[in-house]
Amino acid sequence: MPVDAQSGLFHISDFAFNSGDDLSQLRLHYRTLGEPRRDESGRVCNAVLILHGTTGSGAQFLRESFAGELFQPGQLLDAERHFIILPDGIGHGKSSKPSDGLRMRFPRYGYLDMIRAHYLLLSEGLGIDHLHLALGTSMGGMQTWLWGIHYPDFMDYLVPLASLPAEIAGRNRMIRAMIMDAIRSDPAWRGGDYERPPAGLINAIHLLIMMTSCPLQWRKEAPTREAADAFLAERIRAHAGVLDANDMLYQFAASEDYNPAPHLERIKAPLLAINSADDQVNPPELGIMEAAMARVKRGRYRLLPISEHTRGHGTHTLAAVWKGHLAEFLAG
């Protein structure tokens, strides 16, 4: 890393959620790299907001596959020249979440609450009055579309990765519903008041693994029965070590208010959408992106072909695969 990531907490008093619930103190955790700079008019000109996916956190962008490709000196988002903000969304990472203690009494939140909280973090917590770039992966990609709609004058560029600008429906919605049902239908869940992780969490993890699977590359990585069994066991172990059943319920339910489709004409900033052809969460054969992009005034779409380098839905955090498209886009 070119500079150490700095961590911080921002508290919002009496945060009112769109569900009608409220929280007396909403905690947002974030990481930053670099320092903000202002142009001649006094407006911040180098801020970059990067938003993570479902069950993730801003920490994922500090890995070599992302930070090592973008944040180093001389690279596209060089942290010596940019002020990079990596927040943990509501219900994720070190931000306020059900597993802190409220469990199923935690306020019901959606993507619109998450982007409004991040706007308050930027504007009131960090003094950021403008973004050079808003970029997001998966859930963060979906929220990037919402940023363009709800805060159309706040950024210079928008880059949603591994997402579609449409209501969660079809197979995507069905798997999300099955993930939530796997947890809620387990008697050991006890309405969220379990004493130890319920077995339903493992069933939910099974579905999450299939949802984001990558058939071609996984066949190469696990070419035998023994290798496939070991591969699966390791993935289950890794997920089970960090996921909480109640947090996971809320995280997948949060997408229920997502539907940018009716409002795409509101997006003003240049937008580059990047998806991968082997992404089973956002399969290109649906044709959703092509129809939507015709309504985005300054929109571009890049579909990455399946290659030795793509990893299905997970391609979004392999910056080496798509950073050339990002560089071309930011260069105008």
C-alpha positions as CSV (number, residue, x, y, z in Angstrom):
1,M,0.0,0.0,0.0
2,P,1.3,3.5,-0.8
3,V,0.0,4.8,2.5
4,D,-1.6,3.2,5.6
5,A,-5.4,3.0,5.6
6,Q,-6.8,5.1,8.4
7,S,-10.0,3.9,10.2
8,G,-12.7,6.0,11.6
9,L,-16.2,6.0,13.0
10,F,-19.1,8.3,12.2
11,H,-22.2,8.4,14.4
12,I,-25.6,9.6,13.2
13,S,-28.1,10.4,15.9
14,D,-31.7,9.4,15.6
15,F,-31.4,7.9,12.1
16,A,-34.8,7.3,10.6
17,F,-35.1,4.3,8.3
18,N,-37.5,4.2,5.3
19,S,-39.1,1.2,7.0
20,G,-40.4,3.5,9.8
21,D,-37.8,2.1,12.3
22,D,-35.2,4.3,13.9
23,L,-31.9,3.9,15.7
24,S,-30.7,6.4,18.3
25,Q,-27.1,6.0,17.3
26,L,-26.2,4.6,13.9
27,R,-22.5,3.8,13.7
28,L,-20.7,3.9,10.3
29,H,-17.2,2.5,10.1
30,Y,-14.9,3.6,7.3
31,R,-11.3,3.5,6.0
32,T,-9.6,6.2,4.1
33,L,-6.4,6.5,2.1
34,G,-4.8,9.8,1.1
35,E,-6.0,13.3,1.8
36,P,-8.7,15.4,0.2
37,R,-7.8,18.3,-2.1
38,R,-9.8,21.2,-3.2
39,D,-9.9,23.0,-6.5
40,E,-9.7,26.8,-7.1
41,S,-13.4,27.1,-6.2
42,G,-12.9,25.3,-2.9
43,R,-14.7,22.1,-3.9
44,V,-13.2,18.7,-3.1
45,C,-11.9,17.3,-6.4
46,N,-10.1,14.0,-5.7
47,A,-12.5,12.0,-3.5
48,V,-13.2,8.4,-4.6
49,L,-16.0,6.4,-2.9
50,I,-15.8,2.6,-3.3
51,L,-18.7,0.4,-2.1
52,H,-18.6,-3.3,-1.2
53,G,-20.9,-6.2,-1.9
54,T,-23.4,-8.1,0.2
55,T,-21.7,-9.7,3.3
56,G,-18.5,-7.8,2.6
57,S,-16.8,-4.7,4.0
58,G,-14.5,-2.0,2.8
59,A,-11.6,-4.1,4.0
60,Q,-11.9,-6.3,0.9
61,F,-10.5,-3.4,-1.3
62,L,-7.2,-3.4,0.6
63,R,-6.3,-6.8,-0.9
64,E,-3.5,-7.0,-3.4
65,S,-5.9,-7.9,-6.2
66,F,-7.6,-4.5,-5.9
67,A,-5.4,-2.1,-4.0
68,G,-2.3,-3.5,-5.5
69,E,-3.7,-2.8,-9.0
70,L,-5.2,0.6,-8.4
71,F,-3.9,2.5,-5.3
72,Q,-0.1,2.2,-5.7
73,P,2.0,5.2,-6.7
74,G,1.5,6.0,-10.4
75,Q,-1.6,3.7,-10.7
76,L,-5.0,4.8,-11.8
77,L,-6.3,5.7,-8.3
78,D,-3.0,6.4,-6.7
79,A,-3.6,7.1,-3.0
80,E,-1.0,9.9,-3.1
81,R,-3.2,11.8,-5.5
82,H,-6.7,10.6,-4.5
83,F,-8.7,10.6,-1.3
84,I,-10.1,7.1,-1.2
85,I,-13.1,6.3,1.1
86,L,-14.0,2.7,1.9
87,P,-17.1,2.6,4.1
88,D,-18.7,-0.5,5.7
89,G,-22.4,-0.4,4.8
90,I,-25.1,-0.5,7.4
91,G,-25.4,-4.1,8.7
92,H,-21.8,-5.0,7.5
93,G,-18.3,-5.0,8.8
94,K,-17.8,-2.8,11.8
95,S,-20.8,-0.6,11.2
96,S,-24.0,-1.0,13.2
97,K,-25.6,-4.5,12.6
98,P,-28.0,-6.9,14.2
99,S,-25.2,-9.1,15.7
100,D,-24.1,-6.1,17.9
101,G,-26.9,-7.1,20.3
102,L,-30.3,-6.1,18.9
103,R,-30.5,-9.2,16.7
104,M,-33.9,-9.2,15.0
105,R,-34.9,-6.0,16.8
106,F,-32.4,-4.1,14.7
107,P,-34.1,-1.7,12.3
108,R,-35.1,-3.0,8.9
109,Y,-32.8,-1.3,6.4
110,G,-32.6,-1.1,2.6
111,Y,-30.2,0.1,0.0
112,L,-31.8,3.6,0.0
113,D,-31.0,3.8,3.8
114,M,-27.5,2.7,3.1
115,I,-26.7,5.3,0.5
116,R,-28.3,8.1,2.5
117,A,-26.2,7.1,5.5
118,H,-23.1,7.2,3.3
119,Y,-24.0,10.6,2.0
120,L,-24.2,11.9,5.5
121,L,-20.8,10.2,6.3
122,L,-19.3,12.1,3.3
123,S,-21.0,15.4,3.6
124,E,-21.1,15.8,7.4
125,G,-18.5,13.4,8.7
126,L,-15.7,13.9,6.2
127,G,-16.6,17.3,4.7
128,I,-16.8,15.9,1.2
129,D,-18.9,18.1,-1.0
130,H,-18.2,16.3,-4.3
131,L,-16.9,12.9,-5.5
132,H,-14.5,12.5,-8.5
133,L,-15.6,8.9,-8.7
134,A,-18.2,6.6,-7.2
135,L,-17.4,2.9,-7.9
136,G,-19.1,-0.2,-6.4
137,T,-19.0,-4.0,-6.7
138,S,-22.1,-6.2,-6.6
139,M,-24.3,-4.7,-4.0
140,G,-22.0,-1.7,-4.1
141,G,-22.5,-1.6,-7.9
142,M,-26.3,-1.5,-7.4
143,Q,-25.9,1.3,-4.9
144,T,-23.7,3.2,-7.4
145,W,-26.7,3.3,-9.8
146,L,-28.8,4.7,-6.9
147,W,-26.1,7.3,-6.2
148,G,-26.4,8.5,-9.8
149,I,-30.2,8.8,-9.4
150,H,-30.5,10.3,-5.9
151,Y,-27.4,12.5,-5.9
152,P,-27.0,13.2,-9.7
153,D,-24.8,16.3,-9.2
154,F,-22.5,14.9,-6.5
155,M,-19.9,13.1,-8.7
156,D,-17.9,13.3,-11.9
157,Y,-18.0,9.6,-12.8
158,L,-20.0,6.5,-11.9
159,V,-18.7,2.9,-12.3
160,P,-21.0,0.1,-11.2
161,L,-19.5,-3.4,-11.5
162,A,-21.2,-6.8,-11.4
163,S,-24.7,-5.4,-11.2
164,L,-27.9,-4.7,-13.2
165,P,-30.0,-1.6,-13.0
166,A,-33.3,-3.4,-12.5
167,E,-35.4,-4.8,-9.6
168,I,-34.1,-8.0,-8.1
169,A,-36.3,-10.7,-9.7
170,G,-36.1,-14.1,-11.4
171,R,-33.4,-16.5,-10.3
172,N,-31.5,-13.8,-8.4
173,R,-34.6,-13.1,-6.2
174,M,-35.4,-16.8,-5.8
175,I,-31.9,-17.6,-4.4
176,R,-32.0,-14.7,-2.1
177,A,-35.4,-15.9,-0.8
178,M,-34.0,-19.4,-0.3
179,I,-31.0,-18.0,1.6
180,M,-33.3,-16.2,4.0
181,D,-35.7,-19.2,4.3
182,A,-32.9,-21.6,5.1
183,I,-32.1,-19.5,8.2
184,R,-35.7,-18.7,9.3
185,S,-37.0,-22.3,8.8
186,D,-34.4,-23.7,11.2
187,P,-35.9,-24.2,14.7
188,A,-32.6,-23.6,16.2
189,W,-32.7,-20.0,14.8
190,R,-35.3,-19.3,17.5
191,G,-36.5,-16.1,15.9
192,G,-33.0,-14.7,15.9
193,D,-32.3,-15.5,19.6
194,Y,-30.0,-18.6,19.0
195,E,-27.3,-19.5,21.4
196,R,-24.9,-20.9,18.8
197,P,-24.9,-20.5,14.9
198,P,-28.0,-22.5,13.6
199,A,-27.5,-25.2,11.1
200,G,-29.6,-23.1,8.7
201,L,-26.7,-20.8,8.3
202,I,-24.7,-23.5,6.6
203,N,-27.6,-24.2,4.3
204,A,-27.7,-20.5,3.5
205,I,-24.0,-20.6,2.8
206,H,-24.5,-23.5,0.4
207,L,-26.9,-21.3,-1.6
208,L,-24.6,-18.3,-1.5
209,I,-21.8,-20.5,-2.9
210,M,-24.0,-21.7,-5.8
211,M,-25.3,-18.2,-6.4
212,T,-21.8,-16.8,-7.0
213,S,-20.2,-20.0,-8.6
214,C,-18.0,-20.0,-11.6
215,P,-18.4,-23.3,-13.4
216,L,-15.5,-23.1,-15.9
217,Q,-12.8,-22.0,-13.5
218,W,-14.0,-24.1,-10.6
219,R,-13.8,-27.2,-12.9
220,K,-10.1,-26.2,-13.5
221,E,-9.4,-25.6,-9.8
222,A,-11.2,-28.8,-8.7
223,P,-10.8,-31.3,-11.5
224,T,-11.4,-34.4,-9.4
225,R,-14.1,-35.5,-6.9
226,E,-11.6,-35.3,-4.0
227,A,-10.5,-31.8,-5.1
228,A,-14.1,-30.6,-5.5
229,D,-15.0,-31.8,-2.0
230,A,-12.0,-30.1,-0.5
231,F,-12.7,-26.9,-2.4
232,L,-16.3,-26.8,-1.2
233,A,-15.3,-27.6,2.4
234,E,-12.8,-24.8,2.5
235,R,-15.4,-22.3,1.1
236,I,-18.0,-23.3,3.6
237,R,-15.4,-23.0,6.4
238,A,-14.3,-19.6,5.3
239,H,-17.9,-18.2,5.1
240,A,-19.0,-19.8,8.3
241,G,-16.1,-18.2,10.1
242,V,-17.2,-14.7,9.4
243,L,-21.0,-14.8,8.7
244,D,-23.7,-14.3,11.3
245,A,-27.2,-15.7,10.6
246,N,-29.2,-12.6,11.6
247,D,-26.8,-10.3,9.8
248,M,-27.1,-12.4,6.7
249,L,-30.9,-12.3,6.8
250,Y,-30.8,-8.5,7.0
251,Q,-28.1,-8.2,4.3
252,F,-30.1,-10.1,1.7
253,A,-33.5,-8.6,2.7
254,A,-31.9,-5.1,2.1
255,S,-32.1,-5.5,-1.7
256,E,-35.9,-5.5,-1.6
257,D,-36.1,-1.8,-2.1
258,Y,-33.8,-1.8,-5.1
259,N,-35.2,-0.8,-8.4
260,P,-33.4,2.0,-10.3
261,A,-35.1,1.1,-13.6
262,P,-37.9,3.7,-13.6
263,H,-35.4,6.6,-12.9
264,L,-32.4,6.0,-15.1
265,E,-32.9,9.2,-17.0
266,R,-32.0,11.1,-13.9
267,I,-28.4,10.0,-14.1
268,K,-26.3,12.9,-15.3
269,A,-22.7,11.8,-14.7
270,P,-20.8,9.7,-17.2
271,L,-21.4,6.1,-16.2
272,L,-19.4,2.9,-17.1
273,A,-21.0,-0.4,-16.3
274,I,-18.8,-3.4,-16.3
275,N,-20.0,-7.0,-16.0
276,S,-18.5,-10.4,-16.7
277,A,-20.0,-12.9,-19.2
278,D,-19.5,-15.7,-16.6
279,D,-21.4,-13.9,-13.8
280,Q,-24.3,-16.1,-12.8
281,V,-25.8,-13.4,-10.6
282,N,-26.1,-11.0,-13.5
283,P,-26.2,-13.3,-16.6
284,P,-25.8,-11.3,-19.9
285,E,-28.4,-13.3,-21.7
286,L,-31.1,-11.5,-19.8
287,G,-30.5,-8.4,-22.0
288,I,-31.3,-6.1,-19.1
289,M,-28.2,-4.0,-19.4
290,E,-28.5,-3.2,-23.1
291,A,-32.1,-2.0,-22.7
292,A,-31.2,0.1,-19.7
293,M,-28.1,1.7,-21.1
294,A,-30.2,3.1,-24.0
295,R,-31.8,5.3,-21.3
296,V,-28.6,6.5,-19.6
297,K,-27.6,9.7,-21.4
298,R,-23.8,9.3,-20.9
299,G,-23.6,5.6,-20.3
300,R,-21.2,2.9,-21.6
301,Y,-21.3,-0.8,-21.1
302,R,-18.4,-3.3,-21.2
303,L,-19.1,-7.0,-21.0
304,L,-15.9,-8.9,-20.2
305,P,-15.6,-12.1,-22.1
306,I,-15.0,-15.4,-20.3
307,S,-11.2,-15.9,-20.0
308,E,-8.5,-17.4,-18.0
309,H,-8.6,-14.3,-15.8
310,T,-12.4,-13.9,-15.1
311,R,-13.9,-15.5,-12.0
312,G,-17.6,-15.2,-12.5
313,H,-19.2,-12.7,-10.1
314,G,-16.0,-12.4,-8.2
315,T,-14.3,-10.7,-11.2
316,H,-15.4,-7.4,-9.8
317,T,-12.6,-7.4,-7.3
318,L,-9.9,-8.5,-9.7
319,A,-9.0,-5.1,-10.9
320,A,-6.3,-6.3,-13.3
321,V,-9.1,-7.7,-15.5
322,W,-11.0,-4.5,-16.0
323,K,-8.8,-1.5,-15.0
324,G,-7.9,-0.8,-18.6
325,H,-11.6,0.0,-19.3
326,L,-11.7,2.2,-16.2
327,A,-8.6,4.0,-17.4
328,E,-10.0,4.6,-20.8
329,F,-13.3,5.9,-19.3
330,L,-11.7,8.3,-16.8
331,A,-9.5,9.7,-19.6
332,G,-12.6,10.7,-21.5
